[in-house]
């Protein structure tokens, strides 16, 4: 007979939370997920990626078959044995609550009893169940001191007024800003070294932006004539474009990405790396496929090895 007394069902609940909004534990309650958008915590200038927030409802106890079917398929047992395994685990949970008042579920959270004998759930922050946010983490951005820089520039302009002599033709904008830089250099004898350095950087940036703007205007106003136009040649398109990719993971360290890539190749996968993404991560692929169904079938084959693998739709 199959032994299910010591089965830990929390890992199966955790796997299902990636793909479902509600995972019910029959006879105990349901774990619910809700997507929370990325947000900024202003007091610490911290940016947080989007994530799934987990909650618990002790009123949803009916067996919807989701958890039992998943356990039966993963553990290679019958559906009836999977149901018995869940029932046995629930008995252990309730016994633990009566004895200690609380227990924890790895990567899910902690459940406790309050004074009114009601269940209280505290979610864990160790795992983000939103596949679209895989590899993203929070970061702190220093506050930008724009107003302070404006005040320093205004003070410097008051100390070193600039006079222009009218001429028969109008000076380009970038030459005016260059004149500001030259005159500012002559006024630094009575100005502190820090203000001087900050001003030079600020004015240099203005000159560079003005020059770039003048160049862009010149390009937009120019007219190009081609005496012998070349007949355009239609680009060749491959018979089969592999636009569906199964992602093994995205890594902040390129060295770690290369190690994972070599391991997958050794295991027989047609693995490869793709270029660094906009988040500074190095993605590694199990392989690429022509259709979504092929990629989905490949994902189903490795779900027990890597439940966090996901499908990227992109022409590389």
Wavefront OBJ file of the C-alpha trace (Angstrom):
o trace
v 0.000 0.000 0.000
v 1.207 3.519 -0.760
v 2.509 5.391 2.299
v 1.333 8.976 2.456
v 1.560 9.738 6.186
v 4.743 11.769 5.836
v 4.039 13.463 2.502
v 4.587 17.219 2.513
v 1.912 18.810 0.335
v 3.210 22.369 0.783
v 5.651 22.007 -2.150
v 2.730 21.020 -4.419
v 0.720 24.034 -3.208
v 3.720 26.237 -3.949
v 4.026 24.894 -7.515
v 0.327 25.498 -8.220
v 0.448 29.094 -6.956
v 2.581 30.036 -10.001
v -0.220 29.105 -12.408
v -3.494 29.436 -10.463
v -5.265 32.173 -8.516
v -6.820 29.771 -6.012
v -5.400 26.549 -4.532
v -7.806 24.820 -2.136
v -6.719 22.398 0.585
v -9.857 20.271 1.149
v -11.098 20.411 4.736
v -8.773 23.283 5.709
v -8.998 26.398 3.468
v -7.799 28.043 0.258
v -4.690 30.046 -0.658
v -5.524 32.964 -2.983
v -3.230 35.113 -5.121
v -3.642 38.682 -6.379
v -1.232 40.549 -8.681
v 0.270 43.692 -7.136
v 1.756 46.255 -9.546
v 5.299 47.574 -9.242
v 5.517 50.476 -6.814
v 7.830 53.088 -5.284
v 8.273 53.413 -1.526
v 9.102 57.140 -1.323
v 10.573 57.359 2.226
v 13.486 55.054 1.280
v 13.503 55.736 -2.524
v 13.006 51.968 -3.059
v 11.471 50.460 -6.210
v 9.711 47.080 -5.937
v 8.804 44.816 -8.913
v 5.279 43.479 -9.504
v 4.400 40.329 -7.585
v 1.631 37.964 -6.510
v 0.334 38.637 -3.006
v -0.885 35.507 -1.171
v -3.888 35.484 1.175
v -5.865 32.726 2.946
v -9.606 32.027 3.235
v -10.617 29.398 5.782
v -14.200 29.300 4.429
v -13.231 27.692 1.086
v -12.830 24.032 2.048
v -14.555 22.052 -0.718
v -12.384 19.772 -2.831
v -12.133 21.197 -6.364
v -9.745 18.416 -7.451
v -6.884 20.750 -8.427
v -4.459 19.890 -5.617
v -5.316 16.164 -5.548
v -4.870 15.791 -9.317
v -1.542 17.614 -9.194
v -0.246 15.389 -6.373
v -1.463 12.231 -8.140
v 0.316 13.218 -11.353
v 3.532 14.367 -9.656
v 3.845 11.458 -7.205
v 2.585 8.807 -9.689
v -0.202 7.656 -7.382
v -3.963 7.269 -7.700
v -6.334 10.144 -7.159
v -7.824 8.398 -4.097
v -4.383 8.047 -2.480
v -3.688 11.707 -3.201
v -6.936 12.679 -1.412
v -5.938 10.510 1.585
v -2.503 12.147 1.639
v -4.106 15.594 1.810
v -6.467 14.499 4.581
v -3.548 13.099 6.622
v -1.556 16.322 6.213
v -4.567 18.424 7.285
v -4.901 16.304 10.449
v -1.221 17.028 11.243
v -1.764 20.769 10.650
v -4.797 20.929 12.948
v -3.003 18.905 15.647
v -0.010 21.245 15.476
v -2.268 24.296 15.755
v -3.943 22.898 18.865
v -0.568 22.083 20.404
v 1.644 25.080 19.533
v -0.819 27.609 18.140
v 0.945 28.011 14.782
v 2.910 26.270 12.018
v 4.804 27.366 8.892
v 4.576 26.366 5.230
v 7.826 26.821 3.315
v 7.718 29.645 0.708
v 3.996 30.185 1.480
v 3.614 31.651 4.963
v 2.646 31.013 8.590
v -0.782 30.050 9.960
v -1.712 30.711 13.582
v -4.734 30.636 15.915
v -5.918 33.853 17.581
v -7.747 34.242 20.883
v -11.115 33.614 19.165
v -9.775 30.344 17.714
v -9.763 31.789 14.163
v -7.010 31.131 11.631
v -4.616 34.007 10.869
v -2.292 33.872 7.848
v 0.998 35.764 7.423
v 2.412 35.446 3.854
v 6.098 34.758 3.242
v 8.168 37.276 1.254
v 10.855 34.815 0.167
v 9.321 33.941 -3.219
v 7.572 35.879 -6.002
v 4.907 33.713 -7.658
v 4.465 36.060 -10.652
v 6.263 34.400 -13.649
v 6.435 37.694 -15.568
v 8.594 39.178 -12.781
v 11.104 36.314 -12.754
v 14.629 37.592 -12.044
v 13.504 41.069 -10.947
v 14.414 42.414 -7.519
v 13.944 45.634 -5.583
v 16.509 48.434 -5.736
v 17.166 51.847 -4.187
v 17.595 54.960 -6.354
v 19.265 58.066 -4.838
v 17.167 61.242 -4.814
v 17.844 63.577 -7.755
v 18.832 67.055 -6.530
v 17.575 69.120 -9.488
v 16.408 72.173 -7.528
v 19.757 72.607 -5.729
v 21.636 72.587 -9.053
v 19.281 75.207 -10.516
v 19.904 77.506 -7.535
v 23.685 77.221 -7.894
v 23.537 78.000 -11.633
v 21.276 81.033 -11.015
v 23.626 82.369 -8.341
v 26.632 82.029 -10.642
v 24.865 83.825 -13.511
v 24.095 86.772 -11.197
v 27.782 87.095 -10.259
v 29.009 86.863 -13.866
v 26.495 88.698 -16.140
v 26.921 88.031 -19.859
v 26.654 90.794 -22.499
v 26.347 90.092 -26.222
v 27.340 92.644 -28.908
v 24.775 92.776 -31.738
v 26.120 91.565 -35.069
v 24.859 91.459 -38.631
v 24.033 87.740 -38.287
v 22.627 85.677 -35.450
v 25.033 83.471 -33.527
v 24.183 79.753 -33.354
v 22.670 78.700 -30.039
v 25.533 76.357 -29.128
v 28.114 79.211 -29.545
v 26.195 81.271 -26.984
v 26.393 78.481 -24.481
v 30.089 78.042 -25.246
v 30.576 81.746 -24.405
v 28.876 81.135 -21.055
v 31.417 78.425 -20.276
v 34.371 80.693 -21.198
v 33.128 83.625 -19.084
v 32.335 81.294 -16.185
v 35.964 80.138 -16.181
v 37.142 83.727 -15.612
v 34.859 84.193 -12.606
v 36.025 81.196 -10.584
v 38.602 83.116 -8.532
v 35.997 84.156 -5.959
v 33.851 80.991 -6.127
v 34.421 77.815 -4.099
v 35.987 74.805 -5.837
v 32.875 72.629 -5.446
v 30.532 75.178 -7.052
v 33.057 75.700 -9.834
v 33.281 71.999 -10.690
v 29.501 71.542 -10.554
v 28.992 74.561 -12.828
v 31.509 73.329 -15.417
v 29.754 69.952 -15.621
v 26.346 71.610 -15.929
v 27.375 74.061 -18.658
v 29.295 71.384 -20.608
v 26.164 69.243 -20.685
v 24.117 72.196 -21.984
v 26.667 72.844 -24.771
v 26.656 69.184 -25.811
v 22.849 69.105 -25.948
v 22.760 72.341 -27.990
v 25.323 71.004 -30.493
v 23.390 67.759 -30.895
v 20.182 69.728 -31.486
v 21.853 71.862 -34.177
v 23.195 68.756 -35.920
v 19.739 67.117 -35.867
v 18.135 70.276 -37.314
v 20.729 70.363 -40.100
v 20.038 66.739 -40.978
v 16.264 67.276 -41.014
v 16.573 70.338 -43.309
v 18.947 68.644 -45.793
v 17.638 67.156 -49.077
v 19.271 64.046 -50.559
v 19.219 63.140 -54.275
v 20.150 59.687 -55.599
v 20.952 59.699 -59.319
v 20.941 55.927 -59.756
v 18.562 54.441 -57.213
v 19.078 50.759 -56.451
v 16.104 48.438 -56.791
v 15.278 47.123 -53.319
v 15.754 43.407 -52.757
v 13.208 41.608 -50.587
v 14.859 39.998 -47.542
v 14.902 36.248 -47.457
v 12.735 34.649 -44.797
v 13.572 31.256 -43.354
v 11.049 28.475 -43.829
v 10.666 28.053 -40.093
v 11.152 30.863 -37.586
v 11.719 29.723 -34.005
v 9.864 32.404 -32.051
v 8.918 30.425 -28.929
v 11.662 29.900 -26.363
v 11.684 27.918 -23.103
v 13.614 29.968 -20.527
v 15.573 28.053 -17.873
v 16.448 31.225 -15.952
v 17.805 34.786 -16.142
v 20.952 35.599 -14.160
v 22.571 38.816 -13.001
v 26.011 37.204 -13.310
v 27.141 36.338 -16.837
v 29.497 33.746 -15.327
v 26.582 31.956 -13.631
v 24.604 32.052 -16.881
v 27.501 30.351 -18.708
v 27.760 27.644 -16.024
v 24.039 26.823 -16.315
v 24.311 26.846 -20.122
v 27.150 24.271 -20.102
v 25.248 22.052 -17.646
v 22.139 22.052 -19.875
v 24.211 21.241 -22.985
v 25.860 18.365 -21.083
v 22.388 17.045 -20.199
v 21.486 16.918 -23.898
v 19.399 20.098 -24.273
v 19.840 22.304 -27.345
v 20.469 25.142 -24.913
v 21.780 28.597 -25.744
v 22.142 32.090 -24.325
v 20.505 35.212 -25.695
v 21.610 38.818 -25.415
v 21.431 40.708 -22.126
v 17.913 42.094 -21.539
v 16.913 45.617 -20.497
v 17.014 44.625 -16.825
v 20.711 43.670 -17.006
v 19.985 39.922 -16.831
v 21.496 37.114 -18.939
v 18.739 34.644 -20.020
v 19.526 30.964 -20.708
v 17.179 28.862 -22.902
v 16.441 25.155 -22.847
v 15.635 25.472 -26.548
v 13.586 27.308 -29.196
v 10.475 26.102 -31.014
v 8.391 26.973 -34.055
v 4.986 26.862 -32.323
v 3.590 27.599 -28.891
v 2.316 24.013 -28.581
v 5.851 22.645 -29.045
v 7.207 25.008 -26.391
v 4.327 24.110 -24.030
v 4.995 20.387 -24.511
v 8.696 20.900 -23.716
v 7.767 22.872 -20.598
v 5.495 20.034 -19.429
v 8.404 17.564 -19.726
v 10.673 19.537 -17.393
v 8.118 20.883 -14.895
v 9.294 18.370 -12.260
v 12.920 19.423 -12.811
v 12.340 23.165 -13.019
v 8.860 24.387 -12.122
v 9.946 28.010 -12.727
v 10.716 27.540 -16.457
v 8.602 29.881 -18.606
v 7.897 30.563 -22.287
v 9.283 33.674 -24.032
v 7.598 34.724 -27.310
v 10.087 36.789 -29.288
v 11.831 36.801 -32.667
v 15.552 36.605 -31.976
l 1 2 3 4 5 6 7 8 9 10 11 12 13 14 15 16 17 18 19 20 21 22 23 24 25 26 27 28 29 30 31 32 33 34 35 36 37 38 39 40 41 42 43 44 45 46 47 48 49 50 51 52 53 54 55 56 57 58 59 60 61 62 63 64 65 66 67 68 69 70 71 72 73 74 75 76 77 78 79 80 81 82 83 84 85 86 87 88 89 90 91 92 93 94 95 96 97 98 99 100 101 102 103 104 105 106 107 108 109 110 111 112 113 114 115 116 117 118 119 120 121 122 123 124 125 126 127 128 129 130 131 132 133 134 135 136 137 138 139 140 141 142 143 144 145 146 147 148 149 150 151 152 153 154 155 156 157 158 159 160 161 162 163 164 165 166 167 168 169 170 171 172 173 174 175 176 177 178 179 180 181 182 183 184 185 186 187 188 189 190 191 192 193 194 195 196 197 198 199 200 201 202 203 204 205 206 207 208 209 210 211 212 213 214 215 216 217 218 219 220 221 222 223 224 225 226 227 228 229 230 231 232 233 234 235 236 237 238 239 240 241 242 243 244 245 246 247 248 249 250 251 252 253 254 255 256 257 258 259 260 261 262 263 264 265 266 267 268 269 270 271 272 273 274 275 276 277 278 279 280 281 282 283 284 285 286 287 288 289 290 291 292 293 294 295 296 297 298 299 300 301 302 303 304 305 306 307 308 309 310 311 312 313 314 315 316
